[in-house]
Amino acid sequence: MKLRSDKVTVGAMNTGARALWRATGTTTEEFGRPIIGIANSFTEMVPGHVHLQALGRLVAKEIRAAGGVPKEFNTIAVDDGIAMGHEGMMYSLPSRELIADACEYMANAHAIDAMICLSNCDKITPAMLMAANRLNIPTIFVSGGPMESGKFDFRGQTKRVDAIDTIYVAGDPTATQAEIDAVEEAACPTCGSCALMGTANSMNCLTEALGMALPGNGTIVATHTDREDLFRKAAQRIVRMAEAYYRDGDDSVLPRAICTREGLENAVRMTMAIGGSTNTILHLLAVAQESGADLTIDDFDRSSRDTPCLCKVSPSAHEVFIEDMHRAGGVMAVAHELLKAGKYHGTVPTVLGQPVAQYCAEWDITNPANETARTLFSAGPGGVRSLRAFSQSSRFKELDTNRETGVIRSADHAFTNDGGLAVLRGNLAPDSCVVKSAGVPDVLWNFTGTAIVCESMEEALEKIQNGTVQAGHVVVIRYEGPRGGPGMREMLTPTGMMKAMGLGDKAALITDGRFSGATSGLSVGHVSPEAASGGVIALVQDGDVIAFDIPGRSVHLDVSDAELQRRRDEMNARGDKAWKPATRQRAVSTALRVYGLMAASADKGGARDLDRLARLEQLSAEG
């Protein structure tokens, strides 16, 4: 078979290259076998990745035993929770492009044949998914897995908690220091991605929904021994995928064969059905750009209107975590219910070489004959603090197969008939904005309030904490978009503080920044165009009335067109200070300036603006 790596391992002209490969430990017998790049995002700074160092060695051993040549490389990883609430968050979304580039650089510079991606948290999984489609070589994903939920004794009750609960308790003016210390100690008991339906777990569920990962990838807790089996099987499978493509010419195993428009539509349906993070919209649009699929924000809008919400996990549901979704059958169960409802494409190929429909049927835990599936989805939390992968083998006593009132519902018993995310439009966001509707209290589905304008997240936090923000207000945070930030920071801290101050169901927040999957309440982000690009959000003034209508998918600034034009003229008259924050003082590094210069708007995924790149190239050619 002719391998991609032949260009660096075959022929007299590659004597030097082979000598260098030998210096990495490659043996004579291994030349001619597929070189499998292990893209490992291990770092000691991120709990979702702290355990991945040893797992790279495990994967390498399995690849070698299966007949491949493993070669590991590393990427960076940013912990959004640690970066949250300060200017470090500006680096989170831009890191996605950097990680995708790193994978491309390593894969193409060394002409690897296939790739296995060891990812987990917020921007790493989508970045590697972007790279996989950019490279279009056989690729499989296996994540580090979710964290177990914690247990916290609070005022006579034992509560199950996750990382976001620390914000709620710490922001509660009645909380004691002992209570704050206790929830901090309890919230994150193990390695893994945070136990709620944040961006990390949303994206790991979506790689599984896409068919780019094996069943259970999104939901088996990081500490369980069953996840070790997942790593071993993924390592073995990537070698078989490489052989299928290079030896047999089977291009159905390639990322672009899997991440087609139909495959990505499945992922869109999945994020709607599980109330995934609003960030999944950014990431799937960016993946579509790399795969060449015709996917736009309008597809999310269309899907949100007729995809039932079948599963609610924290913060959309009280004390329901990813481990509970796993006990109910995980991603496969949701996909199967969508299939039965006619809301999923069953013919899309997967990394197992099976179409989605077969994939779902074999892993349906409601079928007593599917013994392997029922065993897999019985893998539960150990309830013991641990930073070590595969450290426990606890099992749930029984599975959750109740599709009427269980954690995962059938379409006939859905939480809502429309999706857990919604795309809104109006004069304040003519190109769109988004909200995690699954986390919005019913009383806020239609809400009208007066604006409190802030030109940074820090200003918003100050106004929330000092009592400026009250019931009936809409906090407007602008100049936090991809270009205006730059970097499009998450606004979890302000929304968490509003909830802690008792405003979670009494006030709203809208921003051209973005949100964590942990955000709840009427939190509307991704306003496009953003303030820095001449968006109407830059023209909002204190006291303006803003109306939200989630069922009607609209957001409206109650200011006349004539008045908006007057404000726009006034803004333009500022010259080089126009469409920039008037009061904010922020140091912006060269790296972030470059990202901001090249970033597309949020409704295009915040990825590189290829049209802008083409214009810059034209300007360069013209001298």
Legacy VTK file of the C-alpha trace (Angstrom):
# vtk DataFile Version 3.0
C-alpha trace
ASCII
DATASET POLYDATA
POINTS 623 float
0.000 0.000 0.000
1.146 3.542 -0.735
1.192 5.599 2.415
1.238 9.349 2.884
4.387 8.839 4.967
6.211 7.257 2.027
7.373 10.742 1.102
9.553 10.787 4.243
10.388 7.076 4.616
10.863 5.606 1.098
13.663 6.054 -1.427
17.315 6.978 -1.546
16.550 10.664 -1.110
15.050 9.932 2.306
18.162 8.351 3.792
18.593 11.336 6.098
14.939 11.368 7.081
15.021 7.654 7.919
18.156 8.208 9.979
16.285 10.845 11.963
13.242 8.574 12.349
15.601 5.904 13.708
16.808 8.431 16.265
13.221 8.629 17.551
13.149 4.854 18.098
11.700 3.752 14.750
12.991 0.331 13.723
13.712 -1.073 10.267
10.670 -3.319 10.518
8.406 -0.332 11.141
9.228 1.477 7.925
6.335 0.887 5.571
3.748 0.722 8.359
1.283 3.607 8.855
2.618 6.395 11.069
-0.100 7.370 13.549
0.214 10.808 15.105
-0.997 10.930 18.716
-2.194 14.501 19.268
-2.061 14.683 23.070
-3.310 17.784 24.876
-1.813 16.814 28.252
-1.110 19.696 30.613
-0.916 19.978 34.385
-2.917 23.229 34.246
-6.255 21.698 33.231
-8.118 19.040 35.287
-9.627 17.623 32.109
-6.127 16.952 30.778
-3.951 16.354 33.845
-4.291 12.571 33.467
-3.565 12.371 29.728
0.230 12.075 29.930
0.182 8.402 30.829
-2.630 7.756 28.375
-0.451 8.781 25.469
1.860 5.895 26.373
-1.093 3.516 26.657
-2.357 4.524 23.212
1.125 4.217 21.705
1.492 0.668 23.031
-1.845 -0.378 21.525
-1.069 1.241 18.171
2.255 -0.560 17.953
0.635 -3.880 18.864
-1.959 -3.332 16.124
0.735 -2.800 13.495
1.064 0.976 13.428
3.954 3.287 14.274
2.888 5.684 17.070
4.429 9.152 17.237
3.123 11.441 19.955
3.093 15.227 19.911
1.506 17.753 22.221
-0.709 20.788 21.984
-1.522 23.575 24.409
-4.770 23.643 26.382
-6.464 26.583 28.117
-8.658 25.966 31.158
-11.643 28.253 30.670
-12.535 28.083 34.359
-9.114 29.287 35.475
-9.029 31.889 32.682
-12.565 33.040 33.573
-13.234 36.471 35.024
-10.008 38.188 33.954
-8.218 39.146 30.770
-6.757 35.658 30.439
-10.087 34.629 28.921
-9.175 36.613 25.803
-6.803 33.771 24.942
-9.345 30.952 25.093
-11.116 31.152 21.724
-7.950 32.218 19.846
-6.244 29.107 21.249
-8.604 27.066 19.066
-6.943 28.376 15.908
-3.480 27.856 17.405
-4.189 24.224 18.319
-5.665 23.491 14.887
-2.557 25.006 13.293
-0.268 22.983 15.576
-1.923 19.726 14.511
-1.680 20.733 10.858
1.960 21.723 11.224
2.978 18.487 12.912
0.951 16.244 10.612
2.074 17.837 7.362
5.685 18.530 8.339
6.174 14.855 9.180
3.729 13.419 6.622
1.875 11.260 9.138
-0.734 8.849 7.815
-3.439 9.095 10.470
-4.171 10.759 13.788
-5.724 9.900 17.125
-6.786 12.934 19.117
-6.547 12.847 22.916
-8.623 15.860 23.805
-11.144 16.897 26.408
-11.803 20.520 27.237
-13.409 23.543 25.729
-11.384 24.661 22.690
-9.154 21.623 22.300
-11.726 19.176 20.956
-13.149 21.576 18.330
-9.635 22.669 17.352
-8.573 19.086 16.721
-11.825 18.478 14.850
-11.013 21.474 12.652
-7.519 20.118 12.044
-8.824 16.640 11.238
-11.039 18.036 8.497
-8.329 20.364 7.251
-5.896 17.434 6.918
-8.544 14.873 5.875
-6.529 11.861 6.993
-8.031 8.984 9.035
-8.709 10.405 12.503
-10.426 9.174 15.651
-11.170 11.021 18.898
-10.986 9.779 22.459
-11.500 12.251 25.275
-10.207 12.256 28.814
-13.805 11.983 30.043
-15.973 14.012 32.394
-15.325 14.739 36.044
-17.492 13.116 38.680
-19.934 15.394 40.464
-19.085 16.423 44.013
-21.074 16.229 47.260
-21.522 19.234 49.529
-23.265 19.407 52.903
-25.142 22.712 52.846
-27.394 23.812 55.695
-28.542 20.361 56.652
-28.786 18.950 53.130
-26.324 16.971 51.029
-26.172 18.471 47.548
-24.495 17.212 44.408
-22.424 20.022 42.959
-20.094 21.004 40.133
-17.671 23.864 39.513
-20.376 26.439 38.745
-21.886 25.968 42.202
-18.823 27.622 43.710
-19.804 30.880 42.021
-23.381 30.666 43.258
-22.343 30.003 46.862
-19.493 32.539 46.890
-21.766 35.216 45.413
-24.534 34.616 47.954
-24.358 37.494 50.460
-25.648 35.162 53.209
-22.959 32.483 52.668
-20.394 31.998 55.418
-16.690 31.589 54.734
-16.925 28.014 55.995
-19.641 27.263 53.415
-17.599 28.871 50.642
-14.538 26.831 51.634
-16.583 23.632 51.796
-18.120 23.962 48.321
-14.734 24.873 46.865
-13.262 21.697 48.334
-16.166 19.510 47.134
-16.982 20.851 43.657
-14.239 19.219 41.575
-13.393 15.862 43.184
-11.675 14.116 40.260
-9.779 14.661 37.052
-11.879 15.202 33.945
-13.933 17.896 32.261
-16.426 19.650 34.549
-19.399 17.442 35.451
-22.048 19.678 33.848
-23.106 20.227 30.220
-20.416 22.836 29.606
-18.587 23.335 26.341
-16.112 20.513 27.014
-18.728 17.822 27.544
-20.959 19.269 24.844
-18.175 18.944 22.264
-17.149 15.471 23.425
-20.773 14.413 23.036
-20.815 15.957 19.552
-17.698 14.086 18.375
-19.565 10.930 19.344
-22.734 12.167 17.619
-20.727 12.928 14.486
-19.352 9.384 14.465
-15.768 10.602 15.010
-15.507 8.817 18.386
-16.591 5.502 19.884
-19.783 5.033 21.929
-19.416 6.351 25.465
-16.745 8.894 24.557
-18.811 11.827 25.739
-20.147 10.406 28.994
-17.991 7.700 30.686
-16.405 9.407 33.715
-12.647 9.921 33.531
-11.950 7.724 36.549
-13.715 4.581 35.312
-11.876 1.514 34.049
-14.262 1.316 31.075
-12.638 4.456 29.689
-9.326 2.565 29.543
-11.042 0.085 27.238
-12.247 3.032 25.149
-8.673 4.293 24.743
-7.427 0.822 23.790
-10.193 0.278 21.240
-9.689 3.727 19.708
-5.951 3.045 19.337
-6.607 -0.286 17.662
-9.288 1.187 15.447
-7.166 4.018 14.060
-4.689 1.477 12.681
-7.545 -0.414 10.999
-8.860 2.869 9.592
-5.434 3.715 8.145
-5.245 0.291 6.520
-8.780 0.616 5.169
-7.942 3.898 3.492
-4.383 3.361 2.236
-4.625 -0.343 1.424
-8.267 -0.724 0.419
-9.093 2.769 -0.824
-12.011 3.140 1.604
-12.449 6.901 1.891
-15.572 6.562 4.073
-13.250 6.622 7.105
-11.984 10.129 6.283
-13.192 13.105 8.351
-14.762 14.881 5.380
-16.763 11.752 4.562
-18.098 11.735 8.121
-18.363 15.511 8.738
-20.553 16.131 5.697
-23.470 18.512 5.785
-25.646 15.565 6.914
-23.145 14.579 9.603
-22.890 18.139 10.878
-26.681 18.454 10.804
-26.738 15.455 13.160
-24.370 17.300 15.474
-26.580 20.406 15.326
-29.614 18.275 16.180
-27.700 16.694 19.052
-26.660 19.997 20.620
-30.280 21.168 20.403
-31.541 17.918 21.940
-29.151 17.990 24.899
-29.133 21.753 25.491
-25.449 21.954 24.664
-23.244 24.968 25.147
-23.862 27.991 22.913
-20.182 27.642 22.059
-21.041 24.541 20.022
-22.520 26.895 17.438
-19.189 28.693 17.074
-17.287 25.433 16.866
-19.515 23.550 14.439
-19.500 26.544 12.085
-15.695 26.580 12.251
-15.540 22.811 11.592
-17.892 23.236 8.629
-15.549 25.828 7.156
-12.704 23.289 7.331
-14.754 20.368 5.995
-16.243 22.356 3.135
-19.791 21.635 4.303
-22.450 24.234 3.599
-23.545 24.982 7.171
-24.680 28.421 8.364
-26.268 30.037 11.398
-29.611 29.655 9.581
-29.275 25.880 9.888
-29.033 26.228 13.658
-32.089 28.465 13.644
-34.051 25.988 11.555
-33.020 23.009 13.706
-33.781 24.815 16.953
-37.407 25.273 15.901
-38.227 21.599 15.339
-35.701 19.582 17.379
-37.143 18.497 20.725
-35.070 18.973 23.859
-34.663 15.377 25.091
-32.112 15.782 27.865
-31.345 18.451 30.444
-28.120 18.416 32.428
-26.759 20.976 34.915
-27.018 23.943 34.813
-30.298 23.489 32.900
-31.454 20.819 35.393
-30.905 20.734 39.132
-28.392 18.104 40.294
-28.342 16.219 36.987
-24.852 15.623 35.630
-23.093 13.938 32.716
-22.794 10.714 34.731
-26.610 10.658 34.940
-26.897 11.115 31.188
-24.498 8.197 30.814
-26.697 5.950 33.006
-29.586 6.793 30.690
-27.679 5.615 27.598
-25.615 8.683 26.763
-25.278 10.156 23.305
-26.355 6.925 21.622
-29.705 7.020 23.429
-30.394 10.615 22.401
-29.357 9.874 18.806
-31.624 6.818 18.739
-34.608 8.848 19.952
-33.901 11.498 17.319
-33.700 8.776 14.670
-37.072 7.390 15.722
-38.508 10.900 15.526
-37.163 11.375 11.996
-34.742 14.099 13.153
-31.405 12.385 12.406
-29.579 11.151 9.322
-29.084 7.409 9.732
-26.869 6.778 6.692
-23.906 8.946 7.760
-20.714 6.830 8.114
-18.753 6.559 11.374
-15.238 5.677 12.460
-16.456 2.138 13.193
-17.292 1.650 9.534
-20.999 1.448 10.366
-23.716 3.922 9.424
-25.263 5.937 12.239
-28.522 3.955 12.291
-26.730 0.642 12.908
-24.456 2.352 15.417
-27.430 3.577 17.467
-29.377 0.320 17.341
-26.450 -1.713 18.650
-25.909 0.656 21.570
-29.543 1.102 22.592
-29.788 0.193 26.281
-33.565 -0.219 26.137
-32.972 -3.418 24.151
-32.221 -6.176 26.716
-30.324 -8.101 24.018
-27.667 -5.361 23.838
-25.727 -6.729 26.794
-22.460 -5.008 25.867
-24.208 -1.656 25.642
-26.008 -2.134 28.946
-22.724 -2.979 30.644
-20.966 0.054 29.160
-23.633 2.491 30.270
-23.696 1.090 33.788
-20.219 2.567 34.401
-20.680 4.997 37.288
-18.759 7.388 39.529
-16.551 6.081 42.297
-17.359 8.856 44.769
-13.730 9.069 45.876
-11.370 11.977 45.231
-8.950 10.906 42.509
-6.740 12.510 39.878
-5.922 9.156 38.294
-7.615 7.759 35.211
-9.185 4.299 35.419
-8.935 4.271 39.218
-12.362 2.767 39.958
-14.861 0.327 38.473
-18.152 1.221 40.198
-21.398 0.312 38.468
-24.868 1.789 38.686
-27.284 -0.683 40.271
-29.781 -0.076 37.475
-29.960 1.816 34.186
-32.285 4.721 33.488
-34.422 3.493 30.578
-37.459 5.607 31.438
-38.080 7.638 28.283
-41.138 9.392 29.726
-39.733 11.027 32.872
-36.071 9.938 32.893
-32.939 11.971 32.211
-33.280 11.181 28.482
-36.783 11.441 27.027
-38.452 10.272 23.844
-39.692 12.893 21.404
-43.256 12.275 22.621
-42.211 13.192 26.167
-39.643 15.915 25.396
-38.834 18.671 27.890
-39.747 21.120 25.127
-40.748 20.659 21.515
-38.023 22.981 20.311
-34.282 22.792 20.930
-32.198 23.732 23.932
-30.501 26.539 21.987
-32.212 29.348 20.111
-31.089 31.837 17.482
-32.620 35.305 17.888
-32.676 38.184 15.403
-33.843 41.787 15.463
-32.585 45.340 15.075
-30.135 44.801 17.954
-28.708 41.669 16.306
-29.637 41.670 12.605
-27.175 38.863 11.810
-28.151 36.827 14.909
-27.461 36.223 18.564
-27.871 33.003 20.549
-29.248 31.837 23.886
-29.199 28.521 25.756
-32.983 28.394 26.011
-32.865 25.123 27.988
-31.427 27.134 30.876
-33.871 30.057 30.711
-36.646 30.085 33.347
-40.121 30.098 31.847
-40.808 33.575 33.285
-38.015 35.010 31.116
-39.002 33.509 27.766
-40.687 36.839 27.102
-38.909 39.669 28.889
-38.657 43.425 28.489
-36.176 45.474 30.499
-34.101 48.647 30.556
-30.450 48.702 29.563
-27.475 49.062 31.889
-24.583 49.550 29.460
-21.086 48.244 30.190
-18.025 48.418 27.956
-16.287 45.455 29.559
-17.024 42.426 31.673
-15.246 44.089 34.609
-17.588 47.084 34.484
-20.573 44.731 34.439
-19.318 42.855 37.490
-18.877 46.106 39.388
-22.419 47.241 38.575
-23.901 43.865 39.519
-22.057 43.755 42.830
-22.693 47.389 43.841
-26.438 47.093 43.272
-26.697 49.199 40.106
-28.213 46.176 38.354
-31.688 45.448 39.654
-34.718 43.388 38.712
-36.060 44.490 35.330
-32.648 45.460 33.968
-30.816 44.171 30.908
-27.038 44.208 31.349
-25.442 45.086 27.994
-21.767 44.101 27.692
-20.133 45.231 24.452
-16.721 45.303 22.806
-16.122 41.715 23.918
-16.612 40.107 20.483
-13.987 38.272 18.396
-12.496 41.539 17.124
-13.506 43.915 19.874
-12.163 41.908 22.803
-10.266 40.717 21.029
-10.857 37.030 21.719
-14.553 36.893 22.620
-14.455 36.309 26.367
-17.000 34.163 28.221
-19.405 35.954 30.557
-19.989 33.158 33.045
-18.825 35.236 36.006
-21.383 38.058 35.522
-24.264 35.638 34.927
-23.195 33.527 37.888
-23.024 36.628 40.064
-26.480 37.739 38.913
-27.891 34.350 39.912
-26.123 34.511 43.275
-27.593 37.989 43.870
-31.107 36.674 43.302
-31.455 38.152 39.805
-31.297 34.885 37.818
-35.007 35.013 36.982
-35.515 38.774 37.234
-32.952 40.321 34.856
-31.165 39.589 31.586
-27.750 39.966 30.014
-26.853 40.463 26.344
-23.356 40.681 24.891
-21.270 40.415 21.755
-19.070 38.128 23.832
-19.986 34.532 24.521
-20.996 32.241 27.352
-19.899 29.031 28.983
-22.124 25.998 28.706
-22.457 26.448 32.465
-24.432 29.664 31.985
-28.108 29.781 32.817
-30.778 32.469 32.904
-31.652 34.883 30.070
-28.052 35.178 28.869
-27.882 36.166 25.201
-24.526 36.190 23.425
-22.771 36.239 20.071
-24.493 39.503 19.044
-23.636 40.015 15.376
-22.462 42.392 14.084
-20.405 43.060 17.197
-19.793 46.558 18.529
-16.283 46.790 17.077
-17.665 46.014 13.606
-20.302 48.738 13.670
-23.036 46.703 15.311
-26.105 48.356 16.823
-25.072 47.083 20.260
-22.440 49.861 20.230
-25.262 52.442 20.048
-27.310 51.254 23.044
-27.614 53.772 25.892
-28.570 53.427 29.549
-32.335 53.312 29.927
-33.073 52.011 26.426
-35.771 49.346 26.400
-34.835 45.882 25.095
-37.426 43.151 24.478
-36.680 39.421 24.203
-39.096 36.893 22.718
-37.581 33.399 22.714
-40.634 31.609 21.235
-40.722 34.265 18.505
-36.914 34.139 18.140
-36.553 37.919 18.344
-34.642 40.620 20.211
-35.644 44.247 19.742
-34.129 47.556 20.833
-37.016 50.005 21.253
-35.263 52.934 19.602
-36.420 54.488 16.341
-34.440 54.087 13.141
-34.010 57.864 13.023
-32.545 57.966 16.521
-30.227 55.034 15.764
-29.012 56.853 12.657
-28.366 59.983 14.742
-26.332 57.906 17.219
-24.465 56.205 14.342
-23.544 59.584 12.833
-22.367 60.737 16.237
-20.236 57.587 16.609
-18.670 57.993 13.159
-17.791 61.603 14.016
-15.343 60.280 16.640
-12.880 59.444 13.836
-10.248 56.911 14.894
-12.025 56.507 18.244
-15.237 55.370 16.581
-16.554 51.854 17.343
-14.131 51.515 20.215
-14.856 51.494 23.959
-14.786 55.013 25.348
-13.815 54.116 28.904
-12.086 50.727 28.831
-8.359 50.452 29.454
-7.000 47.111 28.271
-3.537 45.958 27.212
-3.775 43.832 24.069
-0.829 41.644 23.058
0.421 41.272 19.508
-0.856 37.695 19.385
-4.383 38.819 20.269
-4.230 41.734 17.841
-3.425 39.281 15.049
-6.371 37.084 16.028
-8.713 40.088 16.156
-7.553 41.268 12.745
-8.310 37.910 11.139
-11.383 36.812 13.115
-14.755 36.393 11.454
-17.926 37.424 13.240
-19.628 35.135 15.733
-22.327 34.131 13.248
-19.492 32.756 11.086
-17.913 30.810 13.975
-15.288 33.362 15.052
-12.768 31.429 12.930
-10.424 33.016 10.425
-12.192 35.297 7.993
-11.063 33.828 4.678
-12.552 36.727 2.723
-10.506 39.165 4.780
-7.413 37.021 4.222
-8.033 37.181 0.465
-8.353 40.984 0.639
-5.109 41.266 2.580
-3.388 39.075 0.025
-4.720 41.314 -2.749
-3.477 44.438 -0.973
-0.085 42.803 -0.525
0.071 41.936 -4.230
-0.746 45.536 -5.098
2.196 46.712 -3.017
LINES 1 624
623 0 1 2 3 4 5 6 7 8 9 10 11 12 13 14 15 16 17 18 19 20 21 22 23 24 25 26 27 28 29 30 31 32 33 34 35 36 37 38 39 40 41 42 43 44 45 46 47 48 49 50 51 52 53 54 55 56 57 58 59 60 61 62 63 64 65 66 67 68 69 70 71 72 73 74 75 76 77 78 79 80 81 82 83 84 85 86 87 88 89 90 91 92 93 94 95 96 97 98 99 100 101 102 103 104 105 106 107 108 109 110 111 112 113 114 115 116 117 118 119 120 121 122 123 124 125 126 127 128 129 130 131 132 133 134 135 136 137 138 139 140 141 142 143 144 145 146 147 148 149 150 151 152 153 154 155 156 157 158 159 160 161 162 163 164 165 166 167 168 169 170 171 172 173 174 175 176 177 178 179 180 181 182 183 184 185 186 187 188 189 190 191 192 193 194 195 196 197 198 199 200 201 202 203 204 205 206 207 208 209 210 211 212 213 214 215 216 217 218 219 220 221 222 223 224 225 226 227 228 229 230 231 232 233 234 235 236 237 238 239 240 241 242 243 244 245 246 247 248 249 250 251 252 253 254 255 256 257 258 259 260 261 262 263 264 265 266 267 268 269 270 271 272 273 274 275 276 277 278 279 280 281 282 283 284 285 286 287 288 289 290 291 292 293 294 295 296 297 298 299 300 301 302 303 304 305 306 307 308 309 310 311 312 313 314 315 316 317 318 319 320 321 322 323 324 325 326 327 328 329 330 331 332 333 334 335 336 337 338 339 340 341 342 343 344 345 346 347 348 349 350 351 352 353 354 355 356 357 358 359 360 361 362 363 364 365 366 367 368 369 370 371 372 373 374 375 376 377 378 379 380 381 382 383 384 385 386 387 388 389 390 391 392 393 394 395 396 397 398 399 400 401 402 403 404 405 406 407 408 409 410 411 412 413 414 415 416 417 418 419 420 421 422 423 424 425 426 427 428 429 430 431 432 433 434 435 436 437 438 439 440 441 442 443 444 445 446 447 448 449 450 451 452 453 454 455 456 457 458 459 460 461 462 463 464 465 466 467 468 469 470 471 472 473 474 475 476 477 478 479 480 481 482 483 484 485 486 487 488 489 490 491 492 493 494 495 496 497 498 499 500 501 502 503 504 505 506 507 508 509 510 511 512 513 514 515 516 517 518 519 520 521 522 523 524 525 526 527 528 529 530 531 532 533 534 535 536 537 538 539 540 541 542 543 544 545 546 547 548 549 550 551 552 553 554 555 556 557 558 559 560 561 562 563 564 565 566 567 568 569 570 571 572 573 574 575 576 577 578 579 580 581 582 583 584 585 586 587 588 589 590 591 592 593 594 595 596 597 598 599 600 601 602 603 604 605 606 607 608 609 610 611 612 613 614 615 616 617 618 619 620 621 622
